[in-house]
Amino acid sequence: MANVELEAASSERHVEVGDVFSTKRPQNLLAGVSSGLKSAAKGIGAGTALLCALPAIGYKDQGVKGLAVGAVGGLVSCVGLAGAGVAVGVTQICRGAYYTPQAITEHLSGEKRWDDMSRKWVKDDLEEEKKRLAQEPKAAEILEQARARHHEQQKQSSSSSAEPKGAVADTAFYDALGLPPDATESQIRKAYYQKATKCHPDKCTAPEAKAQFQALNEAYHVLSDPPKREEYDKHGKSGVLQPDQPAVSLDIMYTMIFGSDVFEPYIGRLQYSYHFMDVSLTREETRLLQRHREIRIALNLSSLLRPFTEGHEEAFKEAVEGVARELAKASFGDRMVEMIGKEYKLNAMKRPGFINTTVAKVRTTSNHIQAYGRMASSGFTALKKMSEEEKRQKEEGSKSTGEQRNPVNEDIILHFIEVAFEITLLDISKTLEGAIERLLFDNVPQDEKDKRAEGLHLMGDIFMKVASSLEKRTNAQNLEAVMVSLHRKAAGEM
């Protein structure tokens, strides 16, 4: 039943005014002004772009006549879009002013919070949300549905150019999965998951399980990647495998680089990891996964804070310190523990009360802006270094035997990892913000809400203290640790 509802929700994919201009209900006057300025800027920007582009396109197609027609069309479009943007902007500001008294009342009452997804004031109840989780589609079901959609889209896009598959150089990988060489991508994926589940070393005690699992990983790593599969079909294993290359999927690699599975109860599944999976998630599916993620984190925090709210402060401190030290052992763990500690302290201010919440939100926005700046700086540096390295290698190549070179060296990779890390921190920050709001606005007595906020602030202090007591690891050291883990995972040792 839940799958049917998801399919129905995802079938309506059309562009609305709200997809172009910011027309969502604003929380208050401040949000209305922000939304209004965005809409006005979009309208004026789009109109100006068409005013410049249409005459140029017309002149290219029809000469002077096309230039004149394009100029008229551009002027009309410019006036229309700019006018629409300004009109929507003014409307949003007025709506923000209208909803401000309600926002102040709800903030001061402390019973409801503003939900950015539904654009409504909602009353949280974690126990009820826990029951809903049991009835709604699981993450694995949503991803499987999105994966099937992705493969169907690939199948449709390549059906017109599909050619019969001839003889292949080697069938060992196909044999490992029990498939013929002309197997489809969905058949390969299905066979891999069925066999990997049966022979995973954690579930199968047979002596040969480890070797079988490693062979399956190796086969799937190649056959699930179209370019690698093509090379394998032409040249066999020698064309695709290197002795030092672990056969692990990109989504697993990304998760392992930034904290591994030990962080999942505290930050959920990293949203950016979906970009490395063969899935086509709809907007509704993405929102559902994120809601589930926030609820699970809130439930976990509620459980962690229970000893503190029940008066067992020393036991609570000891348990939290143990958690922080365990998390810090993971790759990038020291930096992530420090960041999570800061988020705990900052979001603990969002206990019911207008001033506390507003101050915390301003500081959160400031932190996000700084993160975007660091991300842009690291990305620019990486691209600049890659351009310089490519230029240097071209100059050296003219003196060499023509050997193919790779302009991406370790230093550049580390800069790109820093960009990915900043993206990850933003994802974690926004997710923890939503989860902690659910926790602090839960349907429990006010004194328990206050104790939760106090305990959360204490958790932040402990996390930051643990992080500061550790020797800081460089990105290179973190990456080296990840590569060791990847080889162990590929070999079925993890």
N, C-alpha and C positions, 0 to 999 in steps of 0.2 A: 504493500500500500504506500509506504514511504517513498519507494523508488518511483512509483507512478506519479506521485506528487512532485518529485524532483524533476522528472521529465516534462511534466506539464509546465512547471515554472520556468524551465530552461528553453522551452520551445518558442517563446515570444521574444525574438531578438530584433528589435527595431529601434531606430533613432528617434528620440524625443527631444523637445525643447530643453529639458533638463540635462540632456547629454551635452548640449552646447553651452547654455547659460546656467548659472548657479541659481536654481529655482527652489531648492529644498527649503523647508521651513527653518528659519533661523531661531536659535535659542533665545537671543536677547538682542538689544540694540547694537552691541559690539559685533556680534556675529552677523547681524543684518548689514551693517556698514561694510564689513569684510566681503560678504557675499555680493553686495551691490557693486562695490568697486571692481570685483572680479568680472562680473557680468558686463559692466560698462567697458572695461578694458578689452574683454574678448570681442565685443561687438565692434568697437572702434578699430581694433587691430585687424579683425577679419575683413572689415569694410575697406580699410586702407590697402590691405594686401590685394584685394580684388580690383581696386581702383588702379593699381599699378600693373597687375598681371593681365587683366582682360584686354587692354589696348595692345600690349606686346604680343599676346597670342593672336589677336585679330590681324595685326600687321603682318605677322609671320605667315598666316594662312591666306589672307586676301589683300595684302598691300594696304594702300591708303584708305580704301573703303572699309576694310576690316579694322583699321586703326580707329576710324570714326565710330563704327558700330561698337567696338570694344570700349571706347571711352565713355559712350553713353551708358552701356551696360554696367561698366565699372562704377560710374557716378551713382546710378540708381542703386546698385548693390551696396555701395559705401554708405549712402544715406539711409537705406533700409536697415542694414545690419547695425550701424552705429546708433540709429534711433531705437531699434529694438533692444540693444544692449543697455542704453541709458534708461529706457522705460522699465526694463526688468530690474536694473540696479536701484532705481528710485523706489520701485515696489518692494524690493527686499529690505531696504532701509526702513520703510514704513511698517512692514511686517515685523521687523526686529523691535521697533519702538512699541508696537502693539503688544508683543509677547513679553516685554521686559518685566512688567509687574508680576506676571505669573512666574517668571524665572526667579525673581527675588523671593517670592513667597515659598516656592518649592525648595530653594536653597536653604532658607531659614528653617523650614519645617524639618528638613533632614530625612524625610521618609522616602523621597524619590530622587533619582538621578537622571540626568539627561543622557539619552542613548543616541549616539551619532548615527547608528545604522537605521533605526526606525524613525529618528527625528521626533521622538516623543519623550515625555517624562514617564519613567517606568519605576515600578516597585519591585525590587529584587527579592527572590526567595530561593536560596541555593538548594534547599531540600527539594523544592518543586522542580527546579532546573535539573537536578540529578535524576529525578524520575523521567523527565522529558528526554534526557540523553539516552536512557535505556530504550525508548520507543522510537527515536529518530534513527536515520541511516548512520551506520558506523563509518568512520573515515575510510576504512578499507573498501567498503561498498561504494562510497562516493568516488574514490579514486579509480576503482575498477570500471565504473560507469563512464568516467571521464577518459579513461584509457581506451575503452571500446569506441568511444566517439572519435578520439584522435586517430585511431587506426582506420576507422571507416572513412574519415576525411582524407587520410593518406591514400587509401584504396581508391576512392573516387577521383582524386587528382592525378593518380598514376595509371588508371585503367586504360586511358586512351593510348598511352605510350608503352604499355606492357608488352613484352616479347616472351616467347616460350623459352624456358631455361634449358640450356644445353648441358653437356657433360661438365662435371666439376673436377678440379684437380685432386680433391681429397674429401672424403665423407665422414671423417672421424668425429667432427663436431656434431654433424647431423645424427650420426649413430648414437652419440652420447645422449641426445635428447629423444631418440627413437623416432626421428622424422625423416622424410625424403628431402632431397636437395631443393625441391620446388615448394617447400613449406612456406606458408604466409607468415607475416610478422606476428599476428595474433596466435597462430598455432605454436610458434616458437616460444612466445611468452607463456602461454598456457602450459606447454610441456615442461618448461623450466620450473615454474612455480609448483606444479604437481610433483615432480621428481625431487626438487630441492627440499620440499616439506618432508618427504619421506626419509631422505638420507642426511638431513642436517645433523651434525655431530651432537647438538644439544638434545636431540630427540631420538636419535638412533644409536644404539650401543654396539652395532656390528663393527668388527675390526676394519672392514673395507669402507665404512661410511665416510670417513675423512677424505679418502682418495676420490670417492665418487662425487662428493660435494665440491671438491676442488675442480674436478673435470667438468662438472656442470657449470660452475662459475666461469671457467675459461671458455667453454663453448658459447654460453649465453653472452658473455662480454663481446664476442666477435659477431655472432649471428644477429644480435639485436641492433647492431650498428650497420646501416646499409653500405657505407663506403668500405668498412672493414670486411663485411660479408662478401662484397664484390671482389676484393683482393684475395680473400681466402678461396673463393670459388676458382679464381684464376691460377693462384700460385700455392695454395695449401697453407699449412701452418707457418712456413718460413716467411710468408708474405705479410703476416699480421702480428706475430708475437715476438716480443723481446724478452730475454731472460729476467730483466729487472723491472718489468712492467706488470703491476698487480691488476688482476681482472676484477675490478669492482666498479659498479655503476656510479655515475657522476653525483646522483642525489645522495648516495651513501658517503661518497668522498667529501662532499660539501658538509654534510652533517658531522662527519668525523673531524674535519678541520676545525669547526667552530663548536667544540664542546662535547661531541659524541652523545650517545643515548643517555648518559647519566644526568644531563641537564633537562631532559624532556619533562619530568614532573614539575619543574620550576619555570620553564619558559615555553613548553609545548613544542610541537613540530615546527621548525623554522619555515616560514612561508616561502622564502626564496628557494627552498629545496624543490618546490614543485616545478620551477623553471627547468630543472635538470631531468624531469621525468617526462615520459611520453604520454602526457595527459592534456586534454582540452577542457579545462574547468570553466563552467559558466559563472556569471557574477553571483547567482544565488548559491551555487555550490561553494564558491570561495568564501562567501559570507557565513555560510553554515559551518564550514570547517573552522573559521576564525572564532565564531561564537562558542563552538564546542571546546576549542583550545582555551579560551578565556575562562570558561566555566570550570574546566578541569584544574586549571592553575588555582582558581579561587578556592575550590574544594580542598586542594592539597594544602594551601596556605591555612585554611580554616583548621585542618587537622594538625598542622605543625604548631599553630598558635594555641591550641586547646590547653596544653599544660600551663601556659602563661595565664590565660583567662581564668583558669581554675585555681590559681595561686601557687603553682609549683615553678617559681621563677628560676631557681638554680638548675633544676633538671632541664628546663627549657633552654637556658643558655648553653648548657653542655651539649644538648642535642643539636642545636643550631650551629655551634662551632664545629661539631663533627661533620655536619652536612657541608659546611663551607669548605673545610679542608679537603673533603673527598672530591668536591666539584673542582677545586683549584688544581687537582692533579691532571685534569684533562687538558688537551691542547687549547691554548688561549684561555685556559681556566682561570689564571690569576686575574687577567683583565676583565673577564666576564663576571667573576665573583665581585670584583670591585664595582663594576657597572650596575649589577643587580642590587648590591647594597645601597648604592646611591638612589636607585629607583624606589626601593622600599622606603627609605627615609623621606624622599620627596613626596611620594604618593600617600604616605601616612598622614600628611597634612590635609588630605582631602576628606577628612572626617566631616560629617554634616556641619555646615556652617559656610556662609557666603564668602567671607574674607579669606579663610584658609584655602578653600577650593580655588578661588580666583588667583591668589598668589602662586599656588602650586602650578596651575595651568600656564601662567605667564613664564615661570621658570622652565617648565617642560618645553614650551614653544622655543624659548631661547636655546635650550640644550639641543633641540632638533635642528635649529638653524646652524648652530656651530658644527653639528655632525655633517650636515650637507656641505658646509665649507671645507671640512677636512676631507670628505669624500671627493669633492671636485679637485682639491689640491693634489691628492694622491693619484687620481685618475690622470690629471694633466701631466704630472711628473712621469708616470708610467708610459704614457703615449709619447712624450718628448724623448725619453730614454730609448724607447723602441725605435723611433725614427732615427735617432743618432746612431744606434747600433746597426740598423739596416744600412745606413749610408756608409758606415765604416766597413761593414762586411762586403758591400759592393765594391768599394775601393780596393780591399784586399783580394776580392775575387778576381779582379782583372789581372792579378799577378799569380794567382793559384791555378790549379788544374781544372777549375770549374766545379769543384765539389759543392753540393747544395748545402746552404747554411741556414740556420734558424735565428732570426733576429730577436727572439725572446729568450733572454738569459735569466739566471736565477734572481738577479737584482730586480729585473722588471717584473718577474712573477710575484716577488714579495710585495711590490707596490700594488699590483692588482689584487693580491690577497688582502691588503690593507683596505682597499676600496670595498671589497666584499665584506670585510669585517665591519666597516662603518654601516653598510646597508643592513647587516645582521643586527647590529646594536639598535638601529632605528626600529627595526621590526620588533625586537624584544621590548624596547621602551614603550612603544605604542600598545603592545599586547599586555604588558604588565599594568599599564595605566588602566586598561579596560577591566582586567581581572581584579585589580585591587579596588576599583570602584564598586564592582559587584560584591566584593567581600565586605566593604565598609558600609554599604547601603543595604545589606542583607536584612531580611525580616526577623531581626532579633532585638532584644531590649537595648535601649540606648547605652546603658552602662557596659554591655558586652561589646558594642561597636567601639566605644572609647577604649576598652581594654585591647581590642584587636589592633587599633591604630597605634596604641602605645607599644604593644608587642612587636608590631611590624617595624616601628622606628628602631627598637632595640635590635631586631634582626639585621636591619641595615647597618647599625653600628658594628655588630659582630662580623658581618661579611666584610666590611671595609677594613676592620682591624686585622682579620686573617689575611686579606689580600696584601695589606701593607707590610706584613711580617714575612712575606715570601720574597725570594730572589726573583726579580723580573726576568722573564724569558723573552728573547728576541723572536721576531717572526720566523727567522731562519731556524731557530731551535724548535719552535712549535711545528714547523713544516717537516722537519726531520723526524720528529716523534710521530707525526701523522703517517708518514711514509712507512715507518716500521709497523705501525698498526694496520695499515692497508695490506702489507705483505702477509701479516699474520691472519687477517680476515680472509684474504684470498686463499690462504692455505688451509682454511677451516679451523684455525686455532682459536678464534674468538667467536 
